[in-house]
Amino acid sequence: MARAARRLAGAVCAQGRPRVGVRTLLALAAALNLASISAAVWSIGAPPPVTAQVAGNVDQARARIADLADYIERSMPDWDLPGLAVGVVYRDEVIFLGGFGVKELGRDDPIDAETLFQIGSVSKSFAAGAVGALVDDGLVDWDDPVVEHLPWFRVKDPWITRGMTIRDILSHRSGMPGGAYPVLAVMDAREAAVRLRLPDNQAPLRQGYRYSNQGYGVAGLVVEAVTGMTWGEWVHERIFTPLGMHRSAASPYEVWDDRFVATAFLGTAPAGTVSIADAPGLNIAMPHGFARDGSRRVLSWQSYDSMQAAGSVVSSVADLVKWIRMHLGGGRLDSEVVMQEATVAEMHAPQVHMEGSAAAAPLADGGRAAYGLGWSLNSFEGHRYVSHSGGIFGFPAYLGMLPEAEAGVTVLANGSMWTPYYPHREIAAWVFARLLGAPERDWHGEIMARTREIEAQVEAALAAQDAARIPGTAPSLPLERYTGSYEHEHGGQAHVELNDEGGLRVHFGQPGSFSGDMEHWHHDVFRLYYDGGDGQAYGSSFVTFTLGPQGSVSRMDMGFMGRYRRTG
């Protein structure tokens, strides 16, 4: 998959505008039963009869997965990952903890169970848990209107503003926009939330599933308003500390010096190139992606602080197995009651169906998927499955549980975020099938077959893109006339200037935030190469400039990152 995915790009139609972008290609992947970036979705519905023989005790469970390490070692070359870590829980016992590969390519530092990774949207389970602690304390109710705790909060529709509840934002049924644009990423959390009143793309309330990082950013602000603490302080006090998750953090800034963290998703660290050598004595993994030329590159850790509750948690598999044990234990870990059983049950209860989202069908039973409060809800081999994935660039993460079987798996990796959802799911499926006593399947063979299938689809899309490029065209204007300031509908500013080679470059002003060079494609369309992020998917995005009636540039369209009006 890596070979084709390194060239992921938007195809361009004959009229010169981007037609098939990264998201379309990922939708194509979903059609082939792959995962979405943000939410791990296996299927839920009427499960088939359970006929497998579940492991009878912990010793039997350990025996059933005794060759897990060998399985992973054999599969690692196909997965094309620098390293990963795995934790397995069964009947409140940790039956496997292990690390594989290295923290950073070119160095000999091995990954172990204590190695820290960013876990991306697996953080959403902690966000829901943070609110759940407030519910336990009687400080909020899941069905409280958001404005009851954030009186200043608005979306464009006043009726939706009044009716939107905490449950709505945690279950992705609020209709709020889904993206995390670079202009929002350089704002503080409240300013980013205030901008939600500006867009016209608010969907109807409770009319379906619409994944929203911004919604979780608002949930974090509710926690802060109610507690008088930061979201991170509350998570430490009510989750990390009582669970003994002492290495976990609510933000990469708790781990790194500010100079070495990109200030925004898709950004680059202010210090430039970052290595584990910049964090002596810390047991941390470095994220990896692909550079513009297809070579492997080390990325910097990335801040998500403008929507912290959506994706900023840092953890290890040694810590995450404690989170799994608490959930499987109905809110208890050993003798500690961390959360009420009813609260955990509510988090695991379906809140909204995810139409068309049964994305990992080779590993699923078929049927409909749902989302709870911070968790995807599905079924595997007839058993209820509770899971979430995460995708900070270079740090794919996965956590899944079979509550009735009292089993859980977590997998963290430091490779490109696009392909490694395959090994994450493969490892989880292999482990769960063994623990359940399910019929033997060639999980690796099935996953690699899917990999080859999507490779072929991506290559076909890329060939169509190249064929649609119109040769012999030039920009409508001299390049310096595209330079200037552009404003997003959310209110943030982008700036286009000439780079050292005389080409166009876009940035968002703040050191460490999004920036990238543009290369002419055809007419007024330019290919965009991000400085940060993973060129495996975003190194070939497109920017389209539109000319106004006077013949000057009036707008810049950056695809999923939105449209920007020329202001100067």
N, C-alpha and C positions, 0 to 999 in steps of 0.2 A: 504493500500500500504506500510506503514512504516514497517510492520513486514517482508515482503518479501524483500523490498529494503534494509533493514539493512544488508542483507546478499549478496547484489550484489557482484558478483565476476566473474573472468574469468574462463570459463571452460577449461579443459586441455585435449588434445587428447591423444590417446594411445601412441603416440611417445614421449610424455612428454613435448610438447611445448604449451604455451597458445593458445587456439583456440577461445573461446568466451569471450571477455573482456567486460568492461563497455560500450565501444562505441557500440559493437555489441548488447548488451542488450538494449541500448538506441535506436538503430536502430529498434530493435524489438518493442520498445515502439512506435516509429514513425509509424510502420506498423499498430499499433493499434490506430492510429490517435492521438498520444500524441505529445507534443512539443519537439523540439530540445532544447539543453541547452541554446544556445546563441541567436537565433532569433525567435521571436514569429511569426509563420507563419499560418495565416488563408488563405483561398483560394481566388484567384482573377480570373477573366475571365468574361464571359458574365453573369451578375447577373440576377436573376429571376425578373419578374415584381414586383414592390413595391406596395403592396396592404394595408399595415398597415397604421394606422392613427397616424402620429407623433404628439407628445404633442404640443398643440397650443401655449402655453406660459410657462414662467418659473414657475408660480404658479401651473399650471397643471402638469408640470414635477415633481415638488417637491411632489405633491400628489401621483403621480404614483410610486415613490420610497419611500414613507413614511415609509414602513415597512422594508427598507433595513437593518437597525441596528438589528431588530429582526431576520431577515433572517440569518445574519452573526452569531449572537449569537447562534442560533439553530444549525448552521452548524459547528461551531468551533470544537466541540469534534471529529467529523468525519475527519476534516482536519489535526488534530494532530499538531497544530501550537501553539507555546508560545504566539504569538501575531501578529497583522497586523494593518495597517492603510489604509484608503480608502478616495479618493477624487473624486468628480463627478462635471463636468462642463456641463452646458446647456445654449446655447445662451448667452455666455459671462458672465454668473453668476455661482458662485460656489453654487451648490444646496445641496451638502453633503460634510462634512469633519468629520471624526471620527476615533478613535483608539479603539482597542479591545485587550484584553489580557495584557500581561506584557512584559516589556523590557528584563527581565532576569528571567528564572525559579528559584524559590526559594526566590525571592524578590517580594515585593508588589508594585513596581513602575509600574503604568499603562502606556501603550502607548497612546499618543494623536496625533493630527494632526501635531504637531511641532516636533515630535520625529525624529531624524536623523537615516537613514539607508544608507548602501552602495547600489548603484543601478546597479552595474555591467554594462552589455552591453547596458542598456538604455543610458549610457554615450555616445554611438555612435551617438545618435541624437544631443547631444551637440557638439560632434566633427564636425559633418557635419555643424551644425550651426555656429561654430567658423570659418570654412572655408567660409561659406556663408557670414559672415560679411566682410571677405577679398574681396569676389566677389563684394559685395555692394560698397566697397571703391575703386574698380578698381585696387586692388593690385594683384589679381590673377584671372584666369578664370578656370572654372571647367575642361576645356580641356587642360590646361597647362600640358606639360610633367613634371613629378616629378623632373627630373634632371635639369629643368630650375631653380628650387628653391633650390635643393639639388644636386649640381654638383658632389658630391662624391658618390651619391647613385648608387648602382649596384645590379642587380640580376645576376644569372649565365649566362643567355642568353643575349648577348649585344643588340640584336634586340628588345627584350622585354624591356630592360632597357631604350632604346631610345624612345620607343613608349608608355610606361606606363604613364597614366595621373592621375591627382587628382581625376577625375570622376571614373576611374577604381578602385582606392584603396578604395574610399568611397562606391562603389556599390558592392564590393566583386567579381569583375570580373577580377581582376589583375592576378589571378592564383597563388598568393603568398601562402606559407604554412599557415595552419590555427591555429596550436597549439601555446601555450605559455609555452614552456618547462622551467623547473626549472633553467636550465643553462642560459636562456635568462632573467629570472626574476631577477636574482641577478646582471645583467649588467645595466649600464645606458642606456637611450633611444637610443643614437646614436650608441653605441657599439652593442646593440641588432639589430639595423637596418643594420649596416655594415655586420653582420653575415648572412644576407639574400643572399649574393653572394655565400655562401658556399654550401647550400643544392642542391641535384639533383632533388628535388621534386617540382620544379617550373612548374606549369601547363601552357598550352598555354594561351596567352592573349586574353581576351574577348570571350572565348569559353564556358563560362558558369559560374554559381555561385559557388564560393568556399570561404566559410566564413574565414576571416583572421584577427585575432587580430593584427598580425604584420603589416598588411596594415594600420590599424588605428594608430598604433604607428608611422608609417612614416607620416601620415597626421598631427599628432601633431607636428612633427619636421618641416614640411612645414610651419605651423603657426608660429613656433618660428623663423624660418629663415627669414620670410617675415616681422614680426613685431618687432623683437629684444626683445620680451618679452617671458616669459615661456608660455606654453600652458595654464596653470592655470590662470596666470595673465590676458591673453587675454579673457578667458572665463568669468572671474569676470568682466572685464571692459565692454565687449560687450554684455554679456547675463545676468549674475546674477544681476549686479548692476542696469541696466536699467529696469529689470523686477521686482526688489524688492525682489529677491531671496536671502535675506541677511543671511539666515542660511545655505545655500548650500556651498559646498566646492569642489574644484577640486581634492582633494587628502585626504585620511584619516589622513595624517600627519598635515593637517590644523586643525584637530579636536583633535587628541591624541598626547600625548608625545611619542617620538620615541620608547621608551622602550616597549610600549604596542601594537605596530603594527607589525604583521608579515611582514618581508621584502619582501616576495614573495608569490604569489599564491600557496596554499598548504602548506605554512609555519606556524611557530608558533612564537608568540611574544618573543623577547629576554628576557622579564621579566617572561616568563612562563605563568601561569594561569592569565587570565585577567577578570575583572568584572567591572560593572558600578561603583562600589565603587572606582575604580582607576581613575574615571573621575568625581569627585564631582562637582555638579552644572551644569553639561551638560545633556541635554535631548537627550539621545542616546539609541538605542537598541543594545543588544548584539546578535550576530548570534548564532545559535544552530545547532548541528548535532547529530550524534550518535557515541559513542565510540566503541572500538573493541568488547566489551561484549554486545552491543546492547542498552546500557543505553544512555539516553539523556546527551549531554555534551554541555558546553558553549565554543564557539570558539573565537579566537581573530579576530579583523578586519585585512584585508589583503591588502598589498600594491600592486598596479599594475603600479608602476611608470616607469618601463621599457617600457611600452606601455600605457602610461597614458590616452591618448585619447580614448583607446579601452574600458576602464572599471573602471575608478577611481573616478567618481563623487559620492559625498555624498549629500543626499537631504532628504526632508520630503514631505509628500503629500500636506502640506500647500504651499510649494514652487512649487511643480511640477504642481499644477493646474494653476499656472501663465504661465508656459511653454506651457501647453495645450491651454490656452486662446490665447497666442500669435500665435500659429500655426493655431488655428481655426479662428483667426482674420486676417489671411494673413500677419502676421509680426507686427501687432499692438497690444499694450496692453494699454487700456484706450486712452490717447492722445499721447502716446509714439510710434514712429515708430522704432522698434528694428531691423527689417529686411525688406528688400523690398519684396513686394508681389510676384514678379517673382522669387525671390530666394527661398522663402518658397514653391512655386509651383514646382520648380525644384527638391527640396528635396523630394517631395511627388510623383514625376513622376517615372514610372517604368524604370529601367535601365537594368535589367537582370532578366530573368525568373528563378524561383527556381524549377527545375524539380523534381518531386516526393516529394515536400515539403509541400503539403496541409495537415499540420499535426494535426490540431484541428478539424477534420471533424464533430464531434458532434455539434460544434458551428459554422460551416461554410456552405457556399452555394455549395461547390464543384467547381472544375475547377483548374486553375493554379495560383500559387503564384508568386510574383515578389518582388524584392528588389529595393528601391530607393536610396537616399543618406542619410544613417543613419536611414532608416525606412524600415520595412516590409510592403508590400502592398497587400491587400486582399479584400474580401467582406464579409459582414455579413447582412443577411436578405435583400439582394439586394442593400445594401449601401456600398460605397467605405470605406474600413477600413484601417487605417494607425496605425501601432503599433510597439512596440519593447519590448522584455523581457530582463532580466538581471539575471546573476547567479553567483555572488561571493558566495563562500561557506557560507551557513547559512543565506544568504540574497537574496531570490528570489524577483524579482521586475517585474512590468508590467505597461505599459502605452499604452492606445489605444484611437483612435479618429475616429469618423464618421464625416468627414468634412461637407458633405452636410446636415447632421442633426444637425450640430453645437453642437455635444456632445462628451465628453471625460471622461475617467475613468483612475485612477491610483491606483495601489495596491502595497504596500510594506509589506514584512513580514520578520520575523526573525527565521524561521524554516529551516529545511533541504531544499536545493535547488532542490531536485529531485522531490518530490511529490507536493509541493505547487504551481506549475504552474497550477494544477487543480483548486484550489480555486481562483487563480487570474483570470483565464479564466471564471470560473463559475460566479464570481461576475460581471465581465465585461459583460458577456452574459446576465445575469439576468437584470442588469441595462439598457443595450441598448435595450433589448427586451421590457422592460416596457416603455422606452421613445419613442420607435417606435410604440408602440401599437401592437406589433406582437402577434400572437396566443400564449396562455399560454403553457409553457412547464415545465416539471419537470427537471430543470437544475441540481439540486443536485442529483436526482436519476440517471440521465444519467451519470454524472461525477463519482458517486460512483460505478456504474456498470462498467465503464471503468477501475476504480481503481481495482476492483475485477478481471477483465479480465487480466490486466497486471500482477497482483499479481500471478495469476495462471501460466502465461507464465514465469515469473521470477523464480518461484518455480521449474518449469519443467527444466529450464536451469541450476539451481543450483543442482538439482538432477542429471542431466547429468554430471555436473562438478564433483560431488562427486564420481559418478560411474566410471569416467575416471581416477581417481587417482590410481596410481599403488602402491599397498602396498608392504612393505618389501624392499624398495629401500633405498639407501644411496647416499649422494653426492659422486662424483667421487674422490674428493680430501679432505684432512683435511680442515676444515673451514678457518684456517689462510691462506691457499693458494689462497683463493678468495679475500683476503683483498688487498688493494692497490689503486692506482689512475686510473681513467678511464676518457677518453676525448670524449665529444659529437662531432658530425660533425659540430656543430655551434661553437665549440672551447672551451666551458665551461668544467669545471672539476667536476667530482663526486668522492667521496671517500668512500671506503668500509672498515670497521674496525670491530673488535669484540666488542660486547656490554658487559655490566657487567655480563650477564648470560652466556657468551661464545658463543652467537649466532652472526649472521651477522647484521650489521647496515650500512645504506647508508646515506650520508649527502653531502651537497654542499658547506660546508666550512664557510659560513657567518651566524652569529647568526640571527635567525629568518627565515632562508631559509628552503627549503624542507629537511626533514630527516625522517627516518623510520626504524623500525626493520624488519628483514626477518625471516620467519619460514619455515623450510624445508617442501616441498610439496612432490616431488619425483624426483629421479635422480638429475639433476642440476637445477631444478626449485624450486624457493622459493616464498612463499606468502609474500607480502609486506604490512605492516601496517603503514600508515602515522602517524606521530606525529600530524601534523596539518591537516586541511581539514575535510571532513565529511566522517567518516567511513561507512556511509550508502551506499556509492558507491565505495569509493576508499580504504577502509580498507582491501579489499581483492583483490588487484591487484597482478600481478605476475612478477617476475624477472627471466630471464633465462640466465644462464652462458654458454658460448660456449668454448670448449677446442680447442687449436691449435694443430698443428702437433707434437709439442714437449710434449704434455700432460699437458701443463699449461693453465690457463685461458687466452683467447685472447679477449673476448668480453662479454659485459653485455647488455642484451636487456630488456628495461623497458616498453615495450608496447607502448602506445601512447606518452610516454615521450621520446621515441627514443632509439637508439643504442649507446653504448659507447665502445670505443676501449681501451683495457688495455694499460696503459702507464708506470706503475711502481708499 
